[in-house]
């Protein structure tokens, strides 16, 4: 939340997000869902659900768990040897 205090302006960050070994990303409290949909845009279906307000701020843990499951699945798919035959 942006505000003013004695001539200073500030933005309040209440959440951090880290993807893999990447840098910590600060998530603005007043723009939680907007920031999440942007930062998690590599999972388009989840980002769209966030933008469509299928989730609320109380669902943050569920969102992170779903994103983590998806990234785990992507890693498994990418790790498969394409020359393997069934």
Gaussian input, Z-matrix of N, CA and C with variables (Angstrom, degrees):
# hf/3-21g

backbone

0 1
 N
 C     1     B1
 C     2     B2     1     A1
 N     3     B3     2     A2     1     D1
 C     4     B4     3     A3     2     D2
 C     5     B5     4     A4     3     D3
 N     6     B6     5     A5     4     D4
 C     7     B7     6     A6     5     D5
 C     8     B8     7     A7     6     D6
 N     9     B9     8     A8     7     D7
 C    10    B10     9     A9     8     D8
 C    11    B11    10    A10     9     D9
 N    12    B12    11    A11    10    D10
 C    13    B13    12    A12    11    D11
 C    14    B14    13    A13    12    D12
 N    15    B15    14    A14    13    D13
 C    16    B16    15    A15    14    D14
 C    17    B17    16    A16    15    D15
 N    18    B18    17    A17    16    D16
 C    19    B19    18    A18    17    D17
 C    20    B20    19    A19    18    D18
 N    21    B21    20    A20    19    D19
 C    22    B22    21    A21    20    D20
 C    23    B23    22    A22    21    D21
 N    24    B24    23    A23    22    D22
 C    25    B25    24    A24    23    D23
 C    26    B26    25    A25    24    D24
 N    27    B27    26    A26    25    D25
 C    28    B28    27    A27    26    D26
 C    29    B29    28    A28    27    D27
 N    30    B30    29    A29    28    D28
 C    31    B31    30    A30    29    D29
 C    32    B32    31    A31    30    D30
 N    33    B33    32    A32    31    D31
 C    34    B34    33    A33    32    D32
 C    35    B35    34    A34    33    D33
 N    36    B36    35    A35    34    D34
 C    37    B37    36    A36    35    D35
 C    38    B38    37    A37    36    D36
 N    39    B39    38    A38    37    D37
 C    40    B40    39    A39    38    D38
 C    41    B41    40    A40    39    D39
 N    42    B42    41    A41    40    D40
 C    43    B43    42    A42    41    D41
 C    44    B44    43    A43    42    D42
 N    45    B45    44    A44    43    D43
 C    46    B46    45    A45    44    D44
 C    47    B47    46    A46    45    D45
 N    48    B48    47    A47    46    D46
 C    49    B49    48    A48    47    D47
 C    50    B50    49    A49    48    D48
 N    51    B51    50    A50    49    D49
 C    52    B52    51    A51    50    D50
 C    53    B53    52    A52    51    D51
 N    54    B54    53    A53    52    D52
 C    55    B55    54    A54    53    D53
 C    56    B56    55    A55    54    D54
 N    57    B57    56    A56    55    D55
 C    58    B58    57    A57    56    D56
 C    59    B59    58    A58    57    D57
 N    60    B60    59    A59    58    D58
 C    61    B61    60    A60    59    D59
 C    62    B62    61    A61    60    D60
 N    63    B63    62    A62    61    D61
 C    64    B64    63    A63    62    D62
 C    65    B65    64    A64    63    D63
 N    66    B66    65    A65    64    D64
 C    67    B67    66    A66    65    D65
 C    68    B68    67    A67    66    D66
 N    69    B69    68    A68    67    D67
 C    70    B70    69    A69    68    D68
 C    71    B71    70    A70    69    D69
 N    72    B72    71    A71    70    D70
 C    73    B73    72    A72    71    D71
 C    74    B74    73    A73    72    D72
 N    75    B75    74    A74    73    D73
 C    76    B76    75    A75    74    D74
 C    77    B77    76    A76    75    D75
 N    78    B78    77    A77    76    D76
 C    79    B79    78    A78    77    D77
 C    80    B80    79    A79    78    D78
 N    81    B81    80    A80    79    D79
 C    82    B82    81    A81    80    D80
 C    83    B83    82    A82    81    D81
 N    84    B84    83    A83    82    D82
 C    85    B85    84    A84    83    D83
 C    86    B86    85    A85    84    D84
 N    87    B87    86    A86    85    D85
 C    88    B88    87    A87    86    D86
 C    89    B89    88    A88    87    D87
 N    90    B90    89    A89    88    D88
 C    91    B91    90    A90    89    D89
 C    92    B92    91    A91    90    D90
 N    93    B93    92    A92    91    D91
 C    94    B94    93    A93    92    D92
 C    95    B95    94    A94    93    D93
 N    96    B96    95    A95    94    D94
 C    97    B97    96    A96    95    D95
 C    98    B98    97    A97    96    D96
 N    99    B99    98    A98    97    D97
 C   100   B100    99    A99    98    D98
 C   101   B101   100   A100    99    D99
 N   102   B102   101   A101   100   D100
 C   103   B103   102   A102   101   D101
 C   104   B104   103   A103   102   D102
 N   105   B105   104   A104   103   D103
 C   106   B106   105   A105   104   D104
 C   107   B107   106   A106   105   D105
 N   108   B108   107   A107   106   D106
 C   109   B109   108   A108   107   D107
 C   110   B110   109   A109   108   D108
 N   111   B111   110   A110   109   D109
 C   112   B112   111   A111   110   D110
 C   113   B113   112   A112   111   D111
 N   114   B114   113   A113   112   D112
 C   115   B115   114   A114   113   D113
 C   116   B116   115   A115   114   D114
 N   117   B117   116   A116   115   D115
 C   118   B118   117   A117   116   D116
 C   119   B119   118   A118   117   D117
 N   120   B120   119   A119   118   D118
 C   121   B121   120   A120   119   D119
 C   122   B122   121   A121   120   D120
 N   123   B123   122   A122   121   D121
 C   124   B124   123   A123   122   D122
 C   125   B125   124   A124   123   D123
 N   126   B126   125   A125   124   D124
 C   127   B127   126   A126   125   D125
 C   128   B128   127   A127   126   D126
 N   129   B129   128   A128   127   D127
 C   130   B130   129   A129   128   D128
 C   131   B131   130   A130   129   D129
 N   132   B132   131   A131   130   D130
 C   133   B133   132   A132   131   D131
 C   134   B134   133   A133   132   D132
 N   135   B135   134   A134   133   D133
 C   136   B136   135   A135   134   D134
 C   137   B137   136   A136   135   D135
 N   138   B138   137   A137   136   D136
 C   139   B139   138   A138   137   D137
 C   140   B140   139   A139   138   D138
 N   141   B141   140   A140   139   D139
 C   142   B142   141   A141   140   D140
 C   143   B143   142   A142   141   D141
 N   144   B144   143   A143   142   D142
 C   145   B145   144   A144   143   D143
 C   146   B146   145   A145   144   D144
 N   147   B147   146   A146   145   D145
 C   148   B148   147   A147   146   D146
 C   149   B149   148   A148   147   D147
 N   150   B150   149   A149   148   D148
 C   151   B151   150   A150   149   D149
 C   152   B152   151   A151   150   D150
 N   153   B153   152   A152   151   D151
 C   154   B154   153   A153   152   D152
 C   155   B155   154   A154   153   D153
 N   156   B156   155   A155   154   D154
 C   157   B157   156   A156   155   D155
 C   158   B158   157   A157   156   D156
 N   159   B159   158   A158   157   D157
 C   160   B160   159   A159   158   D158
 C   161   B161   160   A160   159   D159
 N   162   B162   161   A161   160   D160
 C   163   B163   162   A162   161   D161
 C   164   B164   163   A163   162   D162
 N   165   B165   164   A164   163   D163
 C   166   B166   165   A165   164   D164
 C   167   B167   166   A166   165   D165
 N   168   B168   167   A167   166   D166
 C   169   B169   168   A168   167   D167
 C   170   B170   169   A169   168   D168
 N   171   B171   170   A170   169   D169
 C   172   B172   171   A171   170   D170
 C   173   B173   172   A172   171   D171
 N   174   B174   173   A173   172   D172
 C   175   B175   174   A174   173   D173
 C   176   B176   175   A175   174   D174
 N   177   B177   176   A176   175   D175
 C   178   B178   177   A177   176   D176
 C   179   B179   178   A178   177   D177
 N   180   B180   179   A179   178   D178
 C   181   B181   180   A180   179   D179
 C   182   B182   181   A181   180   D180
 N   183   B183   182   A182   181   D181
 C   184   B184   183   A183   182   D182
 C   185   B185   184   A184   183   D183
 N   186   B186   185   A185   184   D184
 C   187   B187   186   A186   185   D185
 C   188   B188   187   A187   186   D186
 N   189   B189   188   A188   187   D187
 C   190   B190   189   A189   188   D188
 C   191   B191   190   A190   189   D189
 N   192   B192   191   A191   190   D190
 C   193   B193   192   A192   191   D191
 C   194   B194   193   A193   192   D192
 N   195   B195   194   A194   193   D193
 C   196   B196   195   A195   194   D194
 C   197   B197   196   A196   195   D195
 N   198   B198   197   A197   196   D196
 C   199   B199   198   A198   197   D197
 C   200   B200   199   A199   198   D198
 N   201   B201   200   A200   199   D199
 C   202   B202   201   A201   200   D200
 C   203   B203   202   A202   201   D201
 N   204   B204   203   A203   202   D202
 C   205   B205   204   A204   203   D203
 C   206   B206   205   A205   204   D204
 N   207   B207   206   A206   205   D205
 C   208   B208   207   A207   206   D206
 C   209   B209   208   A208   207   D207
 N   210   B210   209   A209   208   D208
 C   211   B211   210   A210   209   D209
 C   212   B212   211   A211   210   D210
 N   213   B213   212   A212   211   D211
 C   214   B214   213   A213   212   D212
 C   215   B215   214   A214   213   D213
 N   216   B216   215   A215   214   D214
 C   217   B217   216   A216   215   D215
 C   218   B218   217   A217   216   D216
 N   219   B219   218   A218   217   D217
 C   220   B220   219   A219   218   D218
 C   221   B221   220   A220   219   D219
 N   222   B222   221   A221   220   D220
 C   223   B223   222   A222   221   D221
 C   224   B224   223   A223   222   D222
 N   225   B225   224   A224   223   D223
 C   226   B226   225   A225   224   D224
 C   227   B227   226   A226   225   D225
 N   228   B228   227   A227   226   D226
 C   229   B229   228   A228   227   D227
 C   230   B230   229   A229   228   D228
 N   231   B231   230   A230   229   D229
 C   232   B232   231   A231   230   D230
 C   233   B233   232   A232   231   D231
 N   234   B234   233   A233   232   D232
 C   235   B235   234   A234   233   D233
 C   236   B236   235   A235   234   D234
 N   237   B237   236   A236   235   D235
 C   238   B238   237   A237   236   D236
 C   239   B239   238   A238   237   D237
 N   240   B240   239   A239   238   D238
 C   241   B241   240   A240   239   D239
 C   242   B242   241   A241   240   D240
 N   243   B243   242   A242   241   D241
 C   244   B244   243   A243   242   D242
 C   245   B245   244   A244   243   D243
 N   246   B246   245   A245   244   D244
 C   247   B247   246   A246   245   D245
 C   248   B248   247   A247   246   D246
 N   249   B249   248   A248   247   D247
 C   250   B250   249   A249   248   D248
 C   251   B251   250   A250   249   D249
 N   252   B252   251   A251   250   D250
 C   253   B253   252   A252   251   D251
 C   254   B254   253   A253   252   D252
 N   255   B255   254   A254   253   D253
 C   256   B256   255   A255   254   D254
 C   257   B257   256   A256   255   D255

   B1=1.4361
   B2=1.5234
   B3=1.3096
   B4=1.4540
   B5=1.5233
   B6=1.2961
   B7=1.4548
   B8=1.5092
   B9=1.2849
   B10=1.4628
   B11=1.5204
   B12=1.3277
   B13=1.4499
   B14=1.5207
   B15=1.3013
   B16=1.4681
   B17=1.5243
   B18=1.3366
   B19=1.4506
   B20=1.5173
   B21=1.2996
   B22=1.4659
   B23=1.5189
   B24=1.3049
   B25=1.4513
   B26=1.5203
   B27=1.3066
   B28=1.4527
   B29=1.5187
   B30=1.3114
   B31=1.4609
   B32=1.5166
   B33=1.3039
   B34=1.4571
   B35=1.5269
   B36=1.3373
   B37=1.4616
   B38=1.5233
   B39=1.3100
   B40=1.4547
   B41=1.5161
   B42=1.3270
   B43=1.4550
   B44=1.5227
   B45=1.3212
   B46=1.4630
   B47=1.5187
   B48=1.3024
   B49=1.4515
   B50=1.5123
   B51=1.3230
   B52=1.4535
   B53=1.5175
   B54=1.3221
   B55=1.4572
   B56=1.5218
   B57=1.3294
   B58=1.4608
   B59=1.5133
   B60=1.3092
   B61=1.4623
   B62=1.5221
   B63=1.3206
   B64=1.4607
   B65=1.5126
   B66=1.3147
   B67=1.4620
   B68=1.5283
   B69=1.3125
   B70=1.4621
   B71=1.5202
   B72=1.3131
   B73=1.4552
   B74=1.5200
   B75=1.3101
   B76=1.4604
   B77=1.5215
   B78=1.3106
   B79=1.4553
   B80=1.5220
   B81=1.3146
   B82=1.4648
   B83=1.5206
   B84=1.3007
   B85=1.4641
   B86=1.5244
   B87=1.3139
   B88=1.4621
   B89=1.5253
   B90=1.3283
   B91=1.4658
   B92=1.5283
   B93=1.3209
   B94=1.4626
   B95=1.5279
   B96=1.3112
   B97=1.4547
   B98=1.5305
   B99=1.3057
   B100=1.4644
   B101=1.5279
   B102=1.3193
   B103=1.4653
   B104=1.5315
   B105=1.3194
   B106=1.4613
   B107=1.5226
   B108=1.3266
   B109=1.4624
   B110=1.5234
   B111=1.3182
   B112=1.4663
   B113=1.5323
   B114=1.3236
   B115=1.4620
   B116=1.5275
   B117=1.3230
   B118=1.4630
   B119=1.5272
   B120=1.3186
   B121=1.4615
   B122=1.5271
   B123=1.3392
   B124=1.4669
   B125=1.5322
   B126=1.3174
   B127=1.4645
   B128=1.5348
   B129=1.3436
   B130=1.4717
   B131=1.5249
   B132=1.3342
   B133=1.4759
   B134=1.5145
   B135=1.3222
   B136=1.4609
   B137=1.5232
   B138=1.3240
   B139=1.4668
   B140=1.5310
   B141=1.3201
   B142=1.4669
   B143=1.5276
   B144=1.3221
   B145=1.4693
   B146=1.5354
   B147=1.3209
   B148=1.4678
   B149=1.5264
   B150=1.3330
   B151=1.4771
   B152=1.5214
   B153=1.3421
   B154=1.4693
   B155=1.5238
   B156=1.3311
   B157=1.4677
   B158=1.5264
   B159=1.3504
   B160=1.4632
   B161=1.5237
   B162=1.3248
   B163=1.4629
   B164=1.5255
   B165=1.3173
   B166=1.4622
   B167=1.5220
   B168=1.3128
   B169=1.4651
   B170=1.5262
   B171=1.3136
   B172=1.4680
   B173=1.5269
   B174=1.3399
   B175=1.4597
   B176=1.5282
   B177=1.3194
   B178=1.4633
   B179=1.5298
   B180=1.3129
   B181=1.4712
   B182=1.5317
   B183=1.3158
   B184=1.4666
   B185=1.5242
   B186=1.3203
   B187=1.4645
   B188=1.5245
   B189=1.3192
   B190=1.4683
   B191=1.5239
   B192=1.3210
   B193=1.4635
   B194=1.5258
   B195=1.3217
   B196=1.4689
   B197=1.5256
   B198=1.3272
   B199=1.4589
   B200=1.5300
   B201=1.3275
   B202=1.4663
   B203=1.5277
   B204=1.3324
   B205=1.4736
   B206=1.5173
   B207=1.3328
   B208=1.4569
   B209=1.5331
   B210=1.3351
   B211=1.4629
   B212=1.5274
   B213=1.3327
   B214=1.4688
   B215=1.5252
   B216=1.3239
   B217=1.4583
   B218=1.5295
   B219=1.3349
   B220=1.4662
   B221=1.5236
   B222=1.3327
   B223=1.4660
   B224=1.5237
   B225=1.3407
   B226=1.4612
   B227=1.5281
   B228=1.3155
   B229=1.4641
   B230=1.5280
   B231=1.3045
   B232=1.4672
   B233=1.5104
   B234=1.3339
   B235=1.4658
   B236=1.5337
   B237=1.3239
   B238=1.4550
   B239=1.5210
   B240=1.3004
   B241=1.4541
   B242=1.5241
   B243=1.3227
   B244=1.4744
   B245=1.5265
   B246=1.3379
   B247=1.4634
   B248=1.5213
   B249=1.3469
   B250=1.4654
   B251=1.5275
   B252=1.3088
   B253=1.4655
   B254=1.5230
   B255=1.2776
   B256=1.4681
   B257=1.4980
   A1=106.83
   A2=116.41
   A3=120.21
   A4=108.62
   A5=115.32
   A6=119.12
   A7=111.01
   A8=116.03
   A9=121.44
   A10=108.43
   A11=114.95
   A12=120.03
   A13=107.22
   A14=117.55
   A15=123.27
   A16=112.00
   A17=116.84
   A18=120.32
   A19=114.63
   A20=118.07
   A21=121.72
   A22=109.02
   A23=116.07
   A24=119.69
   A25=107.27
   A26=117.18
   A27=120.72
   A28=109.46
   A29=115.42
   A30=123.35
   A31=106.73
   A32=115.56
   A33=120.11
   A34=109.89
   A35=115.46
   A36=122.49
   A37=107.49
   A38=116.18
   A39=119.67
   A40=113.22
   A41=117.84
   A42=120.79
   A43=109.88
   A44=115.09
   A45=122.29
   A46=107.07
   A47=116.12
   A48=122.29
   A49=107.30
   A50=116.59
   A51=120.21
   A52=108.38
   A53=115.76
   A54=121.12
   A55=107.85
   A56=115.54
   A57=120.28
   A58=110.95
   A59=115.44
   A60=121.24
   A61=111.80
   A62=116.74
   A63=121.24
   A64=112.77
   A65=115.38
   A66=119.99
   A67=111.56
   A68=115.89
   A69=120.90
   A70=108.09
   A71=115.77
   A72=121.46
   A73=107.98
   A74=116.59
   A75=120.40
   A76=109.12
   A77=115.74
   A78=122.41
   A79=108.35
   A80=115.50
   A81=120.14
   A82=110.11
   A83=116.28
   A84=121.86
   A85=111.69
   A86=117.33
   A87=120.20
   A88=112.35
   A89=118.11
   A90=122.28
   A91=110.41
   A92=117.23
   A93=122.32
   A94=111.73
   A95=117.90
   A96=120.59
   A97=111.44
   A98=117.53
   A99=120.89
   A100=110.73
   A101=116.45
   A102=120.66
   A103=111.12
   A104=117.67
   A105=120.85
   A106=111.20
   A107=117.31
   A108=119.30
   A109=110.69
   A110=117.17
   A111=120.79
   A112=110.85
   A113=117.36
   A114=121.44
   A115=112.74
   A116=117.21
   A117=120.62
   A118=111.80
   A119=116.58
   A120=121.30
   A121=113.72
   A122=118.39
   A123=119.19
   A124=111.01
   A125=117.65
   A126=123.87
   A127=105.14
   A128=117.01
   A129=121.36
   A130=115.11
   A131=117.98
   A132=119.23
   A133=111.73
   A134=116.63
   A135=120.03
   A136=110.33
   A137=116.96
   A138=120.37
   A139=110.71
   A140=116.06
   A141=119.91
   A142=111.14
   A143=116.70
   A144=120.16
   A145=110.79
   A146=116.52
   A147=120.11
   A148=109.25
   A149=116.96
   A150=120.75
   A151=111.87
   A152=116.29
   A153=120.48
   A154=113.03
   A155=115.77
   A156=122.66
   A157=112.60
   A158=115.79
   A159=119.82
   A160=110.46
   A161=116.48
   A162=122.44
   A163=109.10
   A164=114.33
   A165=121.90
   A166=107.93
   A167=117.24
   A168=120.20
   A169=112.29
   A170=117.88
   A171=121.08
   A172=111.27
   A173=117.86
   A174=122.71
   A175=112.57
   A176=117.23
   A177=120.84
   A178=112.06
   A179=117.45
   A180=120.02
   A181=111.03
   A182=117.09
   A183=121.55
   A184=110.36
   A185=117.11
   A186=121.66
   A187=110.18
   A188=116.48
   A189=120.91
   A190=110.19
   A191=117.67
   A192=120.45
   A193=111.05
   A194=117.38
   A195=120.51
   A196=110.62
   A197=116.67
   A198=120.36
   A199=110.39
   A200=117.98
   A201=121.64
   A202=111.60
   A203=117.51
   A204=120.35
   A205=110.17
   A206=116.10
   A207=120.98
   A208=111.08
   A209=117.70
   A210=119.47
   A211=110.94
   A212=117.89
   A213=120.38
   A214=110.54
   A215=116.89
   A216=121.42
   A217=110.81
   A218=116.75
   A219=120.21
   A220=111.10
   A221=116.35
   A222=120.47
   A223=110.82
   A224=117.09
   A225=120.54
   A226=110.74
   A227=116.50
   A228=120.73
   A229=109.82
   A230=117.12
   A231=121.65
   A232=112.55
   A233=117.42
   A234=121.39
   A235=111.56
   A236=117.57
   A237=119.75
   A238=110.30
   A239=115.44
   A240=121.14
   A241=109.01
   A242=118.71
   A243=120.75
   A244=112.75
   A245=118.11
   A246=120.02
   A247=112.21
   A248=116.59
   A249=119.35
   A250=108.17
   A251=115.75
   A252=119.16
   A253=107.99
   A254=114.48
   A255=120.53
   A256=109.96
   D1=126.01
   D2=178.48
   D3=-80.39
   D4=146.40
   D5=-179.90
   D6=-157.94
   D7=176.16
   D8=-179.48
   D9=-128.36
   D10=140.52
   D11=179.68
   D12=-152.02
   D13=113.92
   D14=176.84
   D15=50.75
   D16=42.94
   D17=177.23
   D18=83.91
   D19=1.07
   D20=178.10
   D21=-106.29
   D22=144.49
   D23=174.25
   D24=-111.60
   D25=147.72
   D26=-178.55
   D27=-145.13
   D28=159.94
   D29=173.66
   D30=-123.87
   D31=133.27
   D32=-177.91
   D33=-93.19
   D34=123.41
   D35=176.26
   D36=-112.46
   D37=123.81
   D38=-179.38
   D39=-114.98
   D40=-5.22
   D41=-176.63
   D42=-134.50
   D43=150.05
   D44=173.07
   D45=-125.37
   D46=146.02
   D47=177.83
   D48=-130.78
   D49=136.04
   D50=176.69
   D51=-131.93
   D52=125.47
   D53=178.70
   D54=-101.81
   D55=114.62
   D56=-179.10
   D57=60.26
   D58=-132.31
   D59=178.05
   D60=-93.75
   D61=10.91
   D62=-177.17
   D63=-69.68
   D64=179.41
   D65=-178.68
   D66=-70.45
   D67=157.42
   D68=173.13
   D69=-70.61
   D70=133.05
   D71=177.50
   D72=-108.28
   D73=130.57
   D74=178.49
   D75=-84.44
   D76=133.33
   D77=179.47
   D78=-110.31
   D79=123.82
   D80=-179.84
   D81=-73.42
   D82=130.37
   D83=-178.14
   D84=-56.38
   D85=-46.94
   D86=-175.26
   D87=-74.67
   D88=-11.20
   D89=179.05
   D90=-125.22
   D91=32.28
   D92=-172.95
   D93=-51.92
   D94=-56.40
   D95=-174.41
   D96=-68.59
   D97=-37.43
   D98=177.34
   D99=-63.11
   D100=-46.83
   D101=178.88
   D102=-64.71
   D103=-41.44
   D104=179.34
   D105=-61.64
   D106=-45.97
   D107=-178.78
   D108=-62.10
   D109=-34.31
   D110=177.98
   D111=-70.95
   D112=-46.69
   D113=-176.28
   D114=-72.18
   D115=-24.53
   D116=-179.15
   D117=-104.43
   D118=21.38
   D119=-175.08
   D120=-67.31
   D121=-12.24
   D122=175.44
   D123=-71.29
   D124=-10.91
   D125=171.82
   D126=-113.86
   D127=83.79
   D128=-170.78
   D129=-56.54
   D130=-39.63
   D131=-179.10
   D132=-64.03
   D133=-40.72
   D134=179.24
   D135=-68.60
   D136=-44.10
   D137=179.09
   D138=-59.68
   D139=-39.60
   D140=178.63
   D141=-66.09
   D142=-42.13
   D143=178.19
   D144=-62.11
   D145=-37.57
   D146=177.73
   D147=-65.48
   D148=-46.92
   D149=179.13
   D150=-61.97
   D151=-34.41
   D152=-179.63
   D153=-80.55
   D154=4.57
   D155=177.07
   D156=64.53
   D157=33.05
   D158=172.57
   D159=-72.44
   D160=-17.64
   D161=179.31
   D162=-121.53
   D163=159.33
   D164=174.86
   D165=-124.99
   D166=170.89
   D167=-177.33
   D168=-58.11
   D169=-30.34
   D170=178.50
   D171=-67.54
   D172=-14.34
   D173=-178.53
   D174=-93.83
   D175=14.08
   D176=-175.69
   D177=-54.70
   D178=-44.67
   D179=-179.39
   D180=-62.89
   D181=-40.69
   D182=178.65
   D183=-63.69
   D184=-42.05
   D185=179.04
   D186=-60.98
   D187=-47.46
   D188=-178.63
   D189=-64.52
   D190=-41.57
   D191=178.85
   D192=-62.98
   D193=-42.88
   D194=179.01
   D195=-64.10
   D196=-43.15
   D197=178.38
   D198=-62.27
   D199=-43.60
   D200=-179.96
   D201=-63.65
   D202=-40.46
   D203=176.88
   D204=-61.49
   D205=-43.50
   D206=-179.42
   D207=-63.67
   D208=-44.60
   D209=-179.75
   D210=-66.68
   D211=-36.16
   D212=175.48
   D213=-61.27
   D214=-44.07
   D215=178.68
   D216=-63.08
   D217=-42.11
   D218=179.15
   D219=-61.79
   D220=-40.03
   D221=178.59
   D222=-63.91
   D223=-40.74
   D224=178.75
   D225=-65.31
   D226=-42.74
   D227=179.30
   D228=-62.86
   D229=-44.96
   D230=-178.87
   D231=-68.75
   D232=-24.61
   D233=-177.48
   D234=-84.18
   D235=-14.46
   D236=-179.88
   D237=-67.06
   D238=140.16
   D239=177.72
   D240=-78.32
   D241=118.39
   D242=-176.64
   D243=-66.58
   D244=-12.89
   D245=179.27
   D246=-87.73
   D247=-7.65
   D248=177.43
   D249=-67.68
   D250=138.73
   D251=175.42
   D252=-118.56
   D253=152.37
   D254=-178.33
   D255=-97.79

